[in-house]
Structures are given as structure tokens and as C-alpha cells.
């Protein structure tokens, strides 16, 4: 028998739930098609995932429970994707070894492009007290959330939040050891071009490749940086060890949704370390 979430009744009466009902009615009003059922399933999974995240925050607080950024306060909210996986500390869990490597290398400059609410920008700022973080996102709401998260965690003086990042801006990597994090929903093909941005050749790069949006991105970027960088591919995976003991009370579906990151298809990461001497 499935268990209901603790205190879920209080969570149902929300604008989020009302908006979900409205969107679901619109989907189901369309002509019958399996695509509409998939859309409805995804919508409801996001809704339920939001309820699970609210329960995690209520039961365990808003500080990240585990992973590389354990202890970071995520109370400022998220711009997109799973809040629960962030709170648990299992968000993009397969990147944990790379994050630890980045922290150990203590890069003076971190460039986070597509920084969203600042999960990585602020998380790295907390772990790397001597580093300067450039958090870049074109969404004004994401910028506000990132600034709020940096202030909440006491690192606002080292996290510079702004919008568009251009090819010429990578020249900063020529002057100091730099790591670039890039998650920009397919636009990485245009931005991460060493012919247009020679500064990339001096930087280490961690990029999410959105093959689910544009097939072949992973191969293209691998070929583009093969001569200048050592390249490691990292695929997605779930880490359920971060679930707190009280979540045994929940249904298997709720526990699974707590780990779900909303991905609709493959988004492999490339960890690319430049072969040349450190600037």
C-alpha cells in the first residue's frame, strides 16, 4: 500500500496546484494522443515532485543534506529543475568527483555560464574561499535568485552575477587558472568554440551537452577540443543514499521523484582539462 506524504493536505491548497490543474485541463482537452499522455505524466510528476521538495524542506530544513555542497542553504529557491535533488545533495550526483577535483585545484577564477539560481556558483564559492565566481545567466529571475542565494550563504562579495557571456570574455582565462562550467540548453555549440574564443584553450571546462535537444553535441565538442584537452565523458545517474531515514515513510514513487532531475533525454557531461601549461 502506498503511503501519503506527511502534511501533504496543507500543501495541496496552493497556487502551484491550481496552476497545475489548469495546465492539465488544457493538455487533456487536446485530441487523444500518446504525446498528450506523456505531457500530462510529466506535468503531474513535476507537481508531485514539488510537493515532495516542500516536505523535505519542512522536515529537514533548506540546507543541503549531503554531497559536495552539504550545508549550503538553498532557501532562496530554484530557477528550474528539481528542488528536492538539490536539497538532498544528489543533484547531478555523478559530477561529485569532478566537483571535488575542482575544489582541490582551487582555481582563482570560476566561470559559471547558465548559473540559474546559483547552486554551483554559490556552492563552489563556499568551498573555495579564495576564488572569484562569475555567475552568468540571461534570465533576470535567475540572476535575482542567484544574488539572493549568494547573500544567504555569505559569499555575495565573491559571486559576481550578470547576464550574457561572450566569446571575448573567455580571455580572462589566459591570465589565471580558470575553470568554466557551462549549462546553456544547447547553446554550448556556439559559445564553446575555441576559434572564436581562444581563451578556452587555457581553461578547464565542465559542460553539459544537450544531445536530447541537438543530437551530436557531445561528439562535436569532443572533436573540437580533442587536440587541446584531455576529455572524460560523464553520464547521468541517480544516488539514493542521500535520502534521509524519515523518507522511508513515503511511497516508492515519492522517493523516486525526490531523485528525479526533470531530464527528458540524454545530457552527458564532458570534463575537459587543458593539456597546456597553467597560465
N, C-alpha and C positions, 0 to 999 in steps of 0.2 A: 504494500500500500504506500502511495506517495505521501510525503509529509508536506504540510503547508509551511510557508515561511513565517517565522515569528514576527508578530506585529505587522503582518502584511496588510491587514484590513485598513490600518491607518495610512498606509502608503497608497492605496488604490484611489482614494479621493484626491486626485491631483490633476493639475492641468496637463501634465505629461500623459496621463492615462486618457484624458478626454481627447487630446490631440491624436493619440494612437487609435482610439475608436473611430474618429473622423477619417483618418487615413485608411484604416481597414475597410470602412464602408465604401470608400472611393475605389479601392482595389477590387473588392468583390462585386462592384457594380459593372465592371468591365466584362466583355464576353468571356465565357468559360475557356480557360486555357491553363495548362500546367504552369506556364510562366507566372500567371497571377497567383497561383497557389504558392509557388516558391517565394514570390514577393511578400505574400501575406505571412508565410512562415518566418521570413527574415524580420519583418516588422514586429511580429509578436515576440520573437526571440530577443530583439533589441529591447522591447518594452520590459520583458521579464528580467533580462539582464540588468536593466536599470533598477528594478526593484531589489534584485539581489545585491547590487552595489550599495543601495541605500541601507540595506540591512547590515552589510559588512561595516559601513561607516558607523551605524548606530551601535553595533555590538562590539566592534574592535577599535573604533576611532578612525581618524583620517590620516594617520601616519602609516607609511608603507611598512608592511609586516615582515618582509624578507627581501632577498635578492640584493643586487649591488647598491640600491638606494634605500635600504632599510632605514627607517627613522625619519625620512623626508615627509613633511606634512603636505598632503595632497588636497587640503581643504578648499583650495581655490577653484576646483572643478576641472573638467577636461574639455578640450576643443572638439575632439572627435574620437570615436573608438571606445573600447572597453574601459570603464572606470574601475570595475571590480578587479580586473587583472593588474591594474596599476596599484591599487590599494594592497593587493596580496603580495605584490613584488614579483609576480611571474609574467609580467608583460614582456613579450618578445624574449622569453627565457633563454633561448639558445644563444643570445648575444652576451650573456653574462660573462663568459671567459674573455671576450673582446673588451667589454667594459672594464674588467679588472686589468687587462693589459694597458688600456688607455690611461687608467688611473696610475698604474705603476710607472708609465713613461712620463707622467707629469708634464704634458705639453703646455708651454706657456700660453698658446692660443688654441681655443676650440671654436670651430665654426659650425653651428647647428642650423642647417637650412631646412625649412619645413618644421620649425621647432614646436608648432602647435601650442599647447598650454605650458610647455617648458619642462616636461618630465625628464628629458635627458639634459637639457641646458642647466636646469637648477640642480638636478641630481649630481651632475659632474662638478658643478661649482661647489657643492657641499663636500665632495670627496677630494677636490683638487684646489686647496685654498690659495695657491699661488698662481692659478690660471685665470685668464680673462676669457669670458664666454661671449661670443657673438650669436645671439638668438635671432634668426631671421624667418619671418612668415608674412605673407602678403595679406592675410586675413586680419583686419583690425581687432576683431573679437579675440582671436588667438593671441595677439600682441598684448591685449589687456589682461588676459588670463595669465600669460607668462610673466608679465610685470608683477601681478598680484602674487603669483607663486614665489617669485624671487624675493619679494618683500617679506612674505610669510615665513620664509626659511632663512632670512637674514643674509642673503647674498646679492641683494639688488645693486650693490656698489660694483660688482664684478660681472653682472649679466647685462649686456647691452642689447636691448630689444629694438628691432626695427623691421622694415619690410623687405623690399626686393634686394636680392644679392646678384650682382652682375659678374661677367667673366673677369673684368679688370680687377675686381675686389679680391680675387684669389692671389694677387701679387703680394699680399701680406705674408703668405706662406714662404716667400723667398727670404724673408728676414729672420725667421724664427721657427723652431719646430712647431708644426701645426697638424691638428687632426680635423678632418672635415666629416661631419655626419650629414647625410642627405636623405630626406624622405619627402619627395615632392610629386607623388602621384603620376609618375610617367615623364615629367618634365626633366628628369635627370639625364635623358638622352641629349637634350640641347645644352643643359648647363655644364655637365661634366665632359667637356671637350678640351683636351689639352692643347689643341691647335689654336683655339680661341682664348684659352685661359692657361698660359704656360705655368702659372703659379701652382697648378695642380700637380705638376711633376715633382714638386718638392714636398708635397703633403701626403700624409697617410689618410685614406678615405674609407669610410664605412657608409655604404649606400644600399638602400632598399630598392630592388629592381622590380618594377611593377609589370611583370610579364603577363599578369592577368588583364591588364589594360592594353598593353602593346607587346605582343609576343616577340621574343628575340632580344629584349633589352639586356638580359644577363649576358648573353653571348656577345652582343655588340660591345658592351662596356669592358668585358673581359679581354676582347681582342684589342680594344682601343688602348688599354693600359698594360698589356702583356709585356711590352719591352721595358717599361719603366717601373713596374710594381710587382711584388710577389702577391699572388691573389689566392684567397681562400673563400670558397662558397659556403654559406651557412643557410640551411633550410629551416623552416618553421617547425615548432614542436610545442607540446604542452607540458607543464610541470605542475602536477597536482600535490606535490609535497608541501606546498606553501599554504594549503587550506588549513585554517585553524581548527582545532578539535571540535568547537561548537557547531561547525558546519556539517558534522555527522547527522545533525537533526534534520537537515534539508533533503529534498529528493535528489536522486541521481541527476535529473535534468537541471535543477538549480545549481548543483555543484559543477556540472559541465559548463553551464552558461557563465559561471563565475570565471572560468578559464578562457572562454571564447573571446577572440580579439576582433571579431566582425569581418574577417577577411573573406572575400568572395572567390579567391583563387590564389595561385602561387605568387608569392612575393619574396623570392630568395634575396639574401643579403650578400654583398661582396665586401670582404675586408681586404683592402689593398694597401700594402706597406711599400713605400717607395724604396727603390734599390740604391739610390744615390746617397751621398754623404748628407748628414744633418746640417741644415743651414747654420 
